[in-house]
Amino acid sequence: MLTVRLLKRLKYYDRLIYCPVCRKPFSLGDELNMDIGNTLTHKACFNPLRNKDSGTYREIIEKYPDYFPLEDEKEEYIY
Ligand SMILES: [Zn+2]
């Protein structure tokens, strides 16, 4: 379901996180892989041996909202 909170999350994280391999920001439609350490890279920049999940940046934000907190959610996490 598309909630206001999800829309805020997508808008906030669009182009906020950079690929550690090619140094370009992730757009919501980019195909990404997530490795076993939860590091995101573009599908094309990825080492498939460490794959944990794949999908568009948008799909990954929707599936793992805890990894993409909004400002008012960050106090719940201990770093
Ligand atoms: Zn990349």
PDB file of the backbone (N, CA, C, O) and the ligand in Angstrom, with CONECT records:
HET     ZN  A 101       1
ATOM      1  N   MET A   1       0.846  -1.192   0.000  1.00  0.00           N
ATOM      2  CA  MET A   1       0.000   0.000   0.000  1.00  0.00           C
ATOM      3  C   MET A   1       0.886   1.248   0.000  1.00  0.00           C
ATOM      4  O   MET A   1       1.887   1.311   0.714  1.00  0.00           O
ATOM      5  N   LEU A   2       0.512   2.213  -0.790  1.00  0.00           N
ATOM      6  CA  LEU A   2       1.291   3.430  -0.905  1.00  0.00           C
ATOM      7  C   LEU A   2       0.831   4.433   0.149  1.00  0.00           C
ATOM      8  O   LEU A   2      -0.201   5.085  -0.009  1.00  0.00           O
ATOM      9  N   THR A   3       1.595   4.545   1.205  1.00  0.00           N
ATOM     10  CA  THR A   3       1.227   5.457   2.277  1.00  0.00           C
ATOM     11  C   THR A   3       1.985   6.775   2.124  1.00  0.00           C
ATOM     12  O   THR A   3       2.950   6.866   1.366  1.00  0.00           O
ATOM     13  N   VAL A   4       1.531   7.793   2.856  1.00  0.00           N
ATOM     14  CA  VAL A   4       2.216   9.081   2.864  1.00  0.00           C
ATOM     15  C   VAL A   4       3.651   8.901   3.358  1.00  0.00           C
ATOM     16  O   VAL A   4       4.588   9.515   2.848  1.00  0.00           O
ATOM     17  N   ARG A   5       3.793   8.034   4.372  1.00  0.00           N
ATOM     18  CA  ARG A   5       5.115   7.792   4.939  1.00  0.00           C
ATOM     19  C   ARG A   5       6.049   7.151   3.915  1.00  0.00           C
ATOM     20  O   ARG A   5       7.228   7.497   3.836  1.00  0.00           O
ATOM     21  N   LEU A   6       5.513   6.216   3.133  1.00  0.00           N
ATOM     22  CA  LEU A   6       6.335   5.580   2.098  1.00  0.00           C
ATOM     23  C   LEU A   6       6.728   6.606   1.035  1.00  0.00           C
ATOM     24  O   LEU A   6       7.878   6.636   0.595  1.00  0.00           O
ATOM     25  N   LEU A   7       5.780   7.441   0.623  1.00  0.00           N
ATOM     26  CA  LEU A   7       6.108   8.466  -0.370  1.00  0.00           C
ATOM     27  C   LEU A   7       7.203   9.395   0.140  1.00  0.00           C
ATOM     28  O   LEU A   7       8.113   9.760  -0.603  1.00  0.00           O
ATOM     29  N   LYS A   8       7.108   9.777   1.419  1.00  0.00           N
ATOM     30  CA  LYS A   8       8.133  10.619   2.040  1.00  0.00           C
ATOM     31  C   LYS A   8       9.474   9.917   2.028  1.00  0.00           C
ATOM     32  O   LYS A   8      10.506  10.521   1.735  1.00  0.00           O
ATOM     33  N   ARG A   9       9.447   8.614   2.354  1.00  0.00           N
ATOM     34  CA  ARG A   9      10.685   7.832   2.414  1.00  0.00           C
ATOM     35  C   ARG A   9      11.334   7.765   1.034  1.00  0.00           C
ATOM     36  O   ARG A   9      12.545   7.937   0.893  1.00  0.00           O
ATOM     37  N   LEU A  10      10.502   7.510   0.014  1.00  0.00           N
ATOM     38  CA  LEU A  10      11.031   7.408  -1.348  1.00  0.00           C
ATOM     39  C   LEU A  10      11.613   8.750  -1.799  1.00  0.00           C
ATOM     40  O   LEU A  10      12.686   8.797  -2.401  1.00  0.00           O
ATOM     41  N   LYS A  11      10.908   9.824  -1.508  1.00  0.00           N
ATOM     42  CA  LYS A  11      11.357  11.147  -1.920  1.00  0.00           C
ATOM     43  C   LYS A  11      12.665  11.517  -1.206  1.00  0.00           C
ATOM     44  O   LYS A  11      13.578  12.082  -1.808  1.00  0.00           O
ATOM     45  N   TYR A  12      12.732  11.186   0.082  1.00  0.00           N
ATOM     46  CA  TYR A  12      13.908  11.522   0.880  1.00  0.00           C
ATOM     47  C   TYR A  12      15.150  10.763   0.394  1.00  0.00           C
ATOM     48  O   TYR A  12      16.240  11.329   0.317  1.00  0.00           O
ATOM     49  N   TYR A  13      14.971   9.479   0.067  1.00  0.00           N
ATOM     50  CA  TYR A  13      16.135   8.649  -0.268  1.00  0.00           C
ATOM     51  C   TYR A  13      16.500   8.663  -1.747  1.00  0.00           C
ATOM     52  O   TYR A  13      17.577   8.194  -2.114  1.00  0.00           O
ATOM     53  N   ASP A  14      15.615   9.198  -2.615  1.00  0.00           N
ATOM     54  CA  ASP A  14      15.936   9.265  -4.040  1.00  0.00           C
ATOM     55  C   ASP A  14      17.217  10.070  -4.242  1.00  0.00           C
ATOM     56  O   ASP A  14      17.272  11.242  -3.873  1.00  0.00           O
ATOM     57  N   ARG A  15      18.228   9.468  -4.813  1.00  0.00           N
ATOM     58  CA  ARG A  15      19.525  10.078  -5.122  1.00  0.00           C
ATOM     59  C   ARG A  15      20.301  10.520  -3.868  1.00  0.00           C
ATOM     60  O   ARG A  15      21.191  11.366  -3.964  1.00  0.00           O
ATOM     61  N   LEU A  16      19.974   9.959  -2.705  1.00  0.00           N
ATOM     62  CA  LEU A  16      20.675  10.314  -1.466  1.00  0.00           C
ATOM     63  C   LEU A  16      21.861   9.385  -1.224  1.00  0.00           C
ATOM     64  O   LEU A  16      22.888   9.810  -0.695  1.00  0.00           O
ATOM     65  N   ILE A  17      21.721   8.120  -1.610  1.00  0.00           N
ATOM     66  CA  ILE A  17      22.760   7.119  -1.349  1.00  0.00           C
ATOM     67  C   ILE A  17      23.538   6.869  -2.638  1.00  0.00           C
ATOM     68  O   ILE A  17      22.964   6.780  -3.724  1.00  0.00           O
ATOM     69  N   TYR A  18      24.860   6.758  -2.490  1.00  0.00           N
ATOM     70  CA  TYR A  18      25.721   6.575  -3.655  1.00  0.00           C
ATOM     71  C   TYR A  18      26.221   5.149  -3.741  1.00  0.00           C
ATOM     72  O   TYR A  18      26.472   4.500  -2.725  1.00  0.00           O
ATOM     73  N   CYS A  19      26.362   4.675  -4.957  1.00  0.00           N
ATOM     74  CA  CYS A  19      26.948   3.359  -5.204  1.00  0.00           C
ATOM     75  C   CYS A  19      28.436   3.412  -4.834  1.00  0.00           C
ATOM     76  O   CYS A  19      29.151   4.288  -5.321  1.00  0.00           O
ATOM     77  N   PRO A  20      28.916   2.497  -3.987  1.00  0.00           N
ATOM     78  CA  PRO A  20      30.315   2.535  -3.580  1.00  0.00           C
ATOM     79  C   PRO A  20      31.278   2.136  -4.705  1.00  0.00           C
ATOM     80  O   PRO A  20      32.484   2.356  -4.589  1.00  0.00           O
ATOM     81  N   VAL A  21      30.766   1.562  -5.774  1.00  0.00           N
ATOM     82  CA  VAL A  21      31.631   1.121  -6.878  1.00  0.00           C
ATOM     83  C   VAL A  21      31.781   2.224  -7.924  1.00  0.00           C
ATOM     84  O   VAL A  21      32.901   2.628  -8.234  1.00  0.00           O
ATOM     85  N   CYS A  22      30.662   2.720  -8.476  1.00  0.00           N
ATOM     86  CA  CYS A  22      30.746   3.719  -9.560  1.00  0.00           C
ATOM     87  C   CYS A  22      30.534   5.151  -9.052  1.00  0.00           C
ATOM     88  O   CYS A  22      30.680   6.103  -9.820  1.00  0.00           O
ATOM     89  N   ARG A  23      30.190   5.314  -7.765  1.00  0.00           N
ATOM     90  CA  ARG A  23      30.054   6.638  -7.135  1.00  0.00           C
ATOM     91  C   ARG A  23      28.903   7.471  -7.690  1.00  0.00           C
ATOM     92  O   ARG A  23      28.879   8.688  -7.504  1.00  0.00           O
ATOM     93  N   LYS A  24      27.952   6.835  -8.368  1.00  0.00           N
ATOM     94  CA  LYS A  24      26.773   7.564  -8.841  1.00  0.00           C
ATOM     95  C   LYS A  24      25.623   7.322  -7.864  1.00  0.00           C
ATOM     96  O   LYS A  24      25.527   6.241  -7.282  1.00  0.00           O
ATOM     97  N   PRO A  25      24.739   8.328  -7.676  1.00  0.00           N
ATOM     98  CA  PRO A  25      23.622   8.146  -6.742  1.00  0.00           C
ATOM     99  C   PRO A  25      22.572   7.188  -7.298  1.00  0.00           C
ATOM    100  O   PRO A  25      22.389   7.078  -8.511  1.00  0.00           O
ATOM    101  N   PHE A  26      21.885   6.497  -6.385  1.00  0.00           N
ATOM    102  CA  PHE A  26      20.812   5.595  -6.793  1.00  0.00           C
ATOM    103  C   PHE A  26      19.543   6.386  -7.064  1.00  0.00           C
ATOM    104  O   PHE A  26      19.097   7.163  -6.220  1.00  0.00           O
ATOM    105  N   SER A  27      18.952   6.187  -8.258  1.00  0.00           N
ATOM    106  CA  SER A  27      17.617   6.691  -8.555  1.00  0.00           C
ATOM    107  C   SER A  27      16.628   5.568  -8.278  1.00  0.00           C
ATOM    108  O   SER A  27      16.985   4.391  -8.312  1.00  0.00           O
ATOM    109  N   LEU A  28      15.381   5.941  -8.001  1.00  0.00           N
ATOM    110  CA  LEU A  28      14.390   4.950  -7.554  1.00  0.00           C
ATOM    111  C   LEU A  28      14.203   3.798  -8.533  1.00  0.00           C
ATOM    112  O   LEU A  28      13.895   2.683  -8.113  1.00  0.00           O
ATOM    113  N   GLY A  29      14.383   4.041  -9.829  1.00  0.00           N
ATOM    114  CA  GLY A  29      14.172   2.990 -10.820  1.00  0.00           C
ATOM    115  C   GLY A  29      15.402   2.151 -11.110  1.00  0.00           C
ATOM    116  O   GLY A  29      15.321   1.193 -11.878  1.00  0.00           O
ATOM    117  N   ASP A  30      16.551   2.489 -10.511  1.00  0.00           N
ATOM    118  CA  ASP A  30      17.781   1.744 -10.787  1.00  0.00           C
ATOM    119  C   ASP A  30      17.693   0.319 -10.250  1.00  0.00           C
ATOM    120  O   ASP A  30      17.188   0.094  -9.151  1.00  0.00           O
ATOM    121  N   GLU A  31      18.187  -0.640 -11.029  1.00  0.00           N
ATOM    122  CA  GLU A  31      18.251  -2.034 -10.582  1.00  0.00           C
ATOM    123  C   GLU A  31      19.463  -2.194  -9.674  1.00  0.00           C
ATOM    124  O   GLU A  31      20.590  -1.894 -10.066  1.00  0.00           O
ATOM    125  N   LEU A  32      19.215  -2.676  -8.444  1.00  0.00           N
ATOM    126  CA  LEU A  32      20.283  -2.808  -7.454  1.00  0.00           C
ATOM    127  C   LEU A  32      20.392  -4.231  -6.949  1.00  0.00           C
ATOM    128  O   LEU A  32      19.473  -5.037  -7.095  1.00  0.00           O
ATOM    129  N   ASN A  33      21.530  -4.519  -6.354  1.00  0.00           N
ATOM    130  CA  ASN A  33      21.687  -5.720  -5.553  1.00  0.00           C
ATOM    131  C   ASN A  33      22.066  -5.314  -4.150  1.00  0.00           C
ATOM    132  O   ASN A  33      22.734  -4.301  -3.940  1.00  0.00           O
ATOM    133  N   MET A  34      21.629  -6.120  -3.181  1.00  0.00           N
ATOM    134  CA  MET A  34      22.019  -5.934  -1.791  1.00  0.00           C
ATOM    135  C   MET A  34      22.866  -7.145  -1.408  1.00  0.00           C
ATOM    136  O   MET A  34      22.465  -8.285  -1.641  1.00  0.00           O
ATOM    137  N   ASP A  35      24.047  -6.894  -0.817  1.00  0.00           N
ATOM    138  CA  ASP A  35      24.898  -8.030  -0.470  1.00  0.00           C
ATOM    139  C   ASP A  35      24.644  -8.487   0.961  1.00  0.00           C
ATOM    140  O   ASP A  35      23.802  -7.920   1.658  1.00  0.00           O
ATOM    141  N   ILE A  36      25.366  -9.504   1.396  1.00  0.00           N
ATOM    142  CA  ILE A  36      25.105 -10.097   2.712  1.00  0.00           C
ATOM    143  C   ILE A  36      25.438  -9.139   3.844  1.00  0.00           C
ATOM    144  O   ILE A  36      25.010  -9.369   4.975  1.00  0.00           O
ATOM    145  N   GLY A  37      26.182  -8.078   3.581  1.00  0.00           N
ATOM    146  CA  GLY A  37      26.433  -7.050   4.591  1.00  0.00           C
ATOM    147  C   GLY A  37      25.485  -5.870   4.458  1.00  0.00           C
ATOM    148  O   GLY A  37      25.710  -4.821   5.062  1.00  0.00           O
ATOM    149  N   ASN A  38      24.407  -6.033   3.659  1.00  0.00           N
ATOM    150  CA  ASN A  38      23.399  -5.008   3.401  1.00  0.00           C
ATOM    151  C   ASN A  38      23.949  -3.814   2.623  1.00  0.00           C
ATOM    152  O   ASN A  38      23.344  -2.742   2.641  1.00  0.00           O
ATOM    153  N   THR A  39      25.071  -3.976   1.950  1.00  0.00           N
ATOM    154  CA  THR A  39      25.589  -2.910   1.095  1.00  0.00           C
ATOM    155  C   THR A  39      24.871  -2.953  -0.243  1.00  0.00           C
ATOM    156  O   THR A  39      24.727  -4.011  -0.855  1.00  0.00           O
ATOM    157  N   LEU A  40      24.421  -1.783  -0.688  1.00  0.00           N
ATOM    158  CA  LEU A  40      23.732  -1.674  -1.973  1.00  0.00           C
ATOM    159  C   LEU A  40      24.698  -1.260  -3.065  1.00  0.00           C
ATOM    160  O   LEU A  40      25.540  -0.387  -2.856  1.00  0.00           O
ATOM    161  N   THR A  41      24.583  -1.880  -4.221  1.00  0.00           N
ATOM    162  CA  THR A  41      25.303  -1.453  -5.422  1.00  0.00           C
ATOM    163  C   THR A  41      24.355  -1.590  -6.610  1.00  0.00           C
ATOM    164  O   THR A  41      23.332  -2.270  -6.526  1.00  0.00           O
ATOM    165  N   HIS A  42      24.709  -0.933  -7.720  1.00  0.00           N
ATOM    166  CA  HIS A  42      23.975  -1.196  -8.953  1.00  0.00           C
ATOM    167  C   HIS A  42      24.167  -2.658  -9.325  1.00  0.00           C
ATOM    168  O   HIS A  42      25.178  -3.270  -8.981  1.00  0.00           O
ATOM    169  N   LYS A  43      23.203  -3.203 -10.018  1.00  0.00           N
ATOM    170  CA  LYS A  43      23.303  -4.594 -10.465  1.00  0.00           C
ATOM    171  C   LYS A  43      24.575  -4.809 -11.290  1.00  0.00           C
ATOM    172  O   LYS A  43      25.255  -5.825 -11.148  1.00  0.00           O
ATOM    173  N   ALA A  44      24.883  -3.839 -12.151  1.00  0.00           N
ATOM    174  CA  ALA A  44      26.041  -3.969 -13.032  1.00  0.00           C
ATOM    175  C   ALA A  44      27.365  -3.806 -12.290  1.00  0.00           C
ATOM    176  O   ALA A  44      28.409  -4.204 -12.807  1.00  0.00           O
ATOM    177  N   CYS A  45      27.342  -3.232 -11.095  1.00  0.00           N
ATOM    178  CA  CYS A  45      28.573  -2.958 -10.338  1.00  0.00           C
ATOM    179  C   CYS A  45      28.840  -4.043  -9.298  1.00  0.00           C
ATOM    180  O   CYS A  45      29.736  -3.895  -8.467  1.00  0.00           O
ATOM    181  N   PHE A  46      28.081  -5.117  -9.336  1.00  0.00           N
ATOM    182  CA  PHE A  46      27.972  -6.017  -8.188  1.00  0.00           C
ATOM    183  C   PHE A  46      28.786  -7.294  -8.330  1.00  0.00           C
ATOM    184  O   PHE A  46      28.976  -7.815  -9.429  1.00  0.00           O
ATOM    185  N   ASN A  47      29.268  -7.791  -7.177  1.00  0.00           N
ATOM    186  CA  ASN A  47      29.878  -9.117  -7.093  1.00  0.00           C
ATOM    187  C   ASN A  47      28.790 -10.138  -6.748  1.00  0.00           C
ATOM    188  O   ASN A  47      28.333 -10.168  -5.605  1.00  0.00           O
ATOM    189  N   PRO A  48      28.362 -10.970  -7.695  1.00  0.00           N
ATOM    190  CA  PRO A  48      27.198 -11.840  -7.474  1.00  0.00           C
ATOM    191  C   PRO A  48      27.401 -12.897  -6.385  1.00  0.00           C
ATOM    192  O   PRO A  48      26.427 -13.482  -5.911  1.00  0.00           O
ATOM    193  N   LEU A  49      28.631 -13.149  -5.987  1.00  0.00           N
ATOM    194  CA  LEU A  49      28.877 -14.169  -4.963  1.00  0.00           C
ATOM    195  C   LEU A  49      28.317 -13.766  -3.604  1.00  0.00           C
ATOM    196  O   LEU A  49      28.018 -14.623  -2.772  1.00  0.00           O
ATOM    197  N   ARG A  50      28.179 -12.481  -3.383  1.00  0.00           N
ATOM    198  CA  ARG A  50      27.721 -12.014  -2.072  1.00  0.00           C
ATOM    199  C   ARG A  50      26.249 -11.581  -2.093  1.00  0.00           C
ATOM    200  O   ARG A  50      25.792 -10.881  -1.189  1.00  0.00           O
ATOM    201  N   ASN A  51      25.514 -12.002  -3.130  1.00  0.00           N
ATOM    202  CA  ASN A  51      24.152 -11.487  -3.284  1.00  0.00           C
ATOM    203  C   ASN A  51      23.200 -11.946  -2.178  1.00  0.00           C
ATOM    204  O   ASN A  51      23.191 -13.117  -1.801  1.00  0.00           O
ATOM    205  N   LYS A  52      22.412 -11.021  -1.674  1.00  0.00           N
ATOM    206  CA  LYS A  52      21.368 -11.349  -0.703  1.00  0.00           C
ATOM    207  C   LYS A  52      19.994 -11.061  -1.295  1.00  0.00           C
ATOM    208  O   LYS A  52      19.062 -11.842  -1.102  1.00  0.00           O
ATOM    209  N   ASP A  53      19.857  -9.949  -2.013  1.00  0.00           N
ATOM    210  CA  ASP A  53      18.563  -9.584  -2.580  1.00  0.00           C
ATOM    211  C   ASP A  53      18.796  -8.655  -3.763  1.00  0.00           C
ATOM    212  O   ASP A  53      19.848  -8.025  -3.871  1.00  0.00           O
ATOM    213  N   SER A  54      17.817  -8.574  -4.639  1.00  0.00           N
ATOM    214  CA  SER A  54      17.893  -7.636  -5.762  1.00  0.00           C
ATOM    215  C   SER A  54      16.526  -7.049  -6.042  1.00  0.00           C
ATOM    216  O   SER A  54      15.498  -7.582  -5.623  1.00  0.00           O
ATOM    217  N   GLY A  55      16.538  -5.938  -6.758  1.00  0.00           N
ATOM    218  CA  GLY A  55      15.300  -5.250  -7.119  1.00  0.00           C
ATOM    219  C   GLY A  55      15.639  -3.813  -7.424  1.00  0.00           C
ATOM    220  O   GLY A  55      16.800  -3.411  -7.353  1.00  0.00           O
ATOM    221  N   THR A  56      14.611  -3.025  -7.769  1.00  0.00           N
ATOM    222  CA  THR A  56      14.890  -1.613  -7.972  1.00  0.00           C
ATOM    223  C   THR A  56      15.132  -0.966  -6.603  1.00  0.00           C
ATOM    224  O   THR A  56      14.726  -1.495  -5.568  1.00  0.00           O
ATOM    225  N   TYR A  57      15.793   0.173  -6.626  1.00  0.00           N
ATOM    226  CA  TYR A  57      16.040   0.923  -5.385  1.00  0.00           C
ATOM    227  C   TYR A  57      14.709   1.139  -4.656  1.00  0.00           C
ATOM    228  O   TYR A  57      14.626   0.983  -3.438  1.00  0.00           O
ATOM    229  N   ARG A  58      13.684   1.494  -5.408  1.00  0.00           N
ATOM    230  CA  ARG A  58      12.363   1.710  -4.816  1.00  0.00           C
ATOM    231  C   ARG A  58      11.831   0.450  -4.123  1.00  0.00           C
ATOM    232  O   ARG A  58      11.314   0.518  -3.008  1.00  0.00           O
ATOM    233  N   GLU A  59      11.963  -0.703  -4.797  1.00  0.00           N
ATOM    234  CA  GLU A  59      11.477  -1.957  -4.209  1.00  0.00           C
ATOM    235  C   GLU A  59      12.235  -2.295  -2.923  1.00  0.00           C
ATOM    236  O   GLU A  59      11.650  -2.790  -1.960  1.00  0.00           O
ATOM    237  N   ILE A  60      13.532  -2.024  -2.919  1.00  0.00           N
ATOM    238  CA  ILE A  60      14.345  -2.328  -1.738  1.00  0.00           C
ATOM    239  C   ILE A  60      13.974  -1.406  -0.577  1.00  0.00           C
ATOM    240  O   ILE A  60      13.909  -1.853   0.568  1.00  0.00           O
ATOM    241  N   ILE A  61      13.732  -0.130  -0.857  1.00  0.00           N
ATOM    242  CA  ILE A  61      13.296   0.790   0.204  1.00  0.00           C
ATOM    243  C   ILE A  61      11.947   0.324   0.769  1.00  0.00           C
ATOM    244  O   ILE A  61      11.727   0.367   1.979  1.00  0.00           O
ATOM    245  N   GLU A  62      11.041  -0.124  -0.123  1.00  0.00           N
ATOM    246  CA  GLU A  62       9.727  -0.578   0.341  1.00  0.00           C
ATOM    247  C   GLU A  62       9.832  -1.856   1.169  1.00  0.00           C
ATOM    248  O   GLU A  62       9.078  -2.043   2.124  1.00  0.00           O
ATOM    249  N   LYS A  63      10.769  -2.739   0.801  1.00  0.00           N
ATOM    250  CA  LYS A  63      10.897  -4.036   1.468  1.00  0.00           C
ATOM    251  C   LYS A  63      11.642  -3.931   2.798  1.00  0.00           C
ATOM    252  O   LYS A  63      11.350  -4.672   3.736  1.00  0.00           O
ATOM    253  N   TYR A  64      12.611  -3.004   2.879  1.00  0.00           N
ATOM    254  CA  TYR A  64      13.421  -2.859   4.095  1.00  0.00           C
ATOM    255  C   TYR A  64      13.316  -1.432   4.656  1.00  0.00           C
ATOM    256  O   TYR A  64      14.320  -0.725   4.731  1.00  0.00           O
ATOM    257  N   PRO A  65      12.122  -1.012   5.045  1.00  0.00           N
ATOM    258  CA  PRO A  65      11.980   0.377   5.503  1.00  0.00           C
ATOM    259  C   PRO A  65      12.852   0.694   6.718  1.00  0.00           C
ATOM    260  O   PRO A  65      13.252   1.841   6.915  1.00  0.00           O
ATOM    261  N   ASP A  66      13.147  -0.333   7.538  1.00  0.00           N
ATOM    262  CA  ASP A  66      13.977  -0.102   8.729  1.00  0.00           C
ATOM    263  C   ASP A  66      15.388   0.364   8.362  1.00  0.00           C
ATOM    264  O   ASP A  66      16.042   1.043   9.154  1.00  0.00           O
ATOM    265  N   TYR A  67      15.852   0.008   7.185  1.00  0.00           N
ATOM    266  CA  TYR A  67      17.197   0.427   6.768  1.00  0.00           C
ATOM    267  C   TYR A  67      17.190   1.850   6.216  1.00  0.00           C
ATOM    268  O   TYR A  67      18.253   2.431   5.995  1.00  0.00           O
ATOM    269  N   PHE A  68      16.004   2.417   5.992  1.00  0.00           N
ATOM    270  CA  PHE A  68      15.896   3.750   5.380  1.00  0.00           C
ATOM    271  C   PHE A  68      15.015   4.641   6.253  1.00  0.00           C
ATOM    272  O   PHE A  68      13.947   5.073   5.818  1.00  0.00           O
ATOM    273  N   PRO A  69      15.452   4.917   7.471  1.00  0.00           N
ATOM    274  CA  PRO A  69      14.608   5.686   8.384  1.00  0.00           C
ATOM    275  C   PRO A  69      14.453   7.142   7.942  1.00  0.00           C
ATOM    276  O   PRO A  69      15.362   7.729   7.353  1.00  0.00           O
ATOM    277  N   LEU A  70      13.300   7.702   8.235  1.00  0.00           N
ATOM    278  CA  LEU A  70      13.097   9.139   8.079  1.00  0.00           C
ATOM    279  C   LEU A  70      13.626   9.830   9.329  1.00  0.00           C
ATOM    280  O   LEU A  70      13.891   9.185  10.344  1.00  0.00           O
ATOM    281  N   GLU A  71      13.775  11.133   9.247  1.00  0.00           N
ATOM    282  CA  GLU A  71      14.365  11.892  10.361  1.00  0.00           C
ATOM    283  C   GLU A  71      13.692  11.563  11.698  1.00  0.00           C
ATOM    284  O   GLU A  71      14.375  11.348  12.699  1.00  0.00           O
ATOM    285  N   ASP A  72      12.360  11.524  11.715  1.00  0.00           N
ATOM    286  CA  ASP A  72      11.651  11.319  12.981  1.00  0.00           C
ATOM    287  C   ASP A  72      11.654   9.857  13.438  1.00  0.00           C
ATOM    288  O   ASP A  72      11.099   9.544  14.491  1.00  0.00           O
ATOM    289  N   GLU A  73      12.264   8.969  12.672  1.00  0.00           N
ATOM    290  CA  GLU A  73      12.358   7.563  13.082  1.00  0.00           C
ATOM    291  C   GLU A  73      13.750   7.218  13.575  1.00  0.00           C
ATOM    292  O   GLU A  73      13.945   6.158  14.170  1.00  0.00           O
ATOM    293  N   LYS A  74      14.712   8.079  13.344  1.00  0.00           N
ATOM    294  CA  LYS A  74      16.111   7.733  13.608  1.00  0.00           C
ATOM    295  C   LYS A  74      16.408   7.573  15.096  1.00  0.00           C
ATOM    296  O   LYS A  74      17.317   6.828  15.465  1.00  0.00           O
ATOM    297  N   GLU A  75      15.662   8.255  15.951  1.00  0.00           N
ATOM    298  CA  GLU A  75      15.926   8.162  17.379  1.00  0.00           C
ATOM    299  C   GLU A  75      15.651   6.758  17.926  1.00  0.00           C
ATOM    300  O   GLU A  75      16.105   6.415  19.018  1.00  0.00           O
ATOM    301  N   GLU A  76      14.905   5.946  17.166  1.00  0.00           N
ATOM    302  CA  GLU A  76      14.616   4.585  17.601  1.00  0.00           C
ATOM    303  C   GLU A  76      15.815   3.656  17.396  1.00  0.00           C
ATOM    304  O   GLU A  76      15.810   2.526  17.884  1.00  0.00           O
ATOM    305  N   TYR A  77      16.814   4.108  16.697  1.00  0.00           N
ATOM    306  CA  TYR A  77      17.932   3.238  16.360  1.00  0.00           C
ATOM    307  C   TYR A  77      19.167   3.624  17.153  1.00  0.00           C
ATOM    308  O   TYR A  77      19.419   4.801  17.408  1.00  0.00           O
ATOM    309  N   ILE A  78      19.932   2.614  17.537  1.00  0.00           N
ATOM    310  CA  ILE A  78      21.183   2.851  18.250  1.00  0.00           C
ATOM    311  C   ILE A  78      22.311   2.564  17.261  1.00  0.00           C
ATOM    312  O   ILE A  78      22.392   1.484  16.675  1.00  0.00           O
ATOM    313  N   TYR A  79      23.157   3.542  17.097  1.00  0.00           N
ATOM    314  CA  TYR A  79      24.264   3.350  16.156  1.00  0.00           C
ATOM    315  C   TYR A  79      25.555   3.000  16.894  1.00  0.00           C
ATOM    316  O   TYR A  79      26.593   2.803  16.263  1.00  0.00           O
TER     317      TYR A  79
HETATM  318 ZN    ZN A 101      27.232   1.598  -9.511  1.00  0.00          ZN2+
END
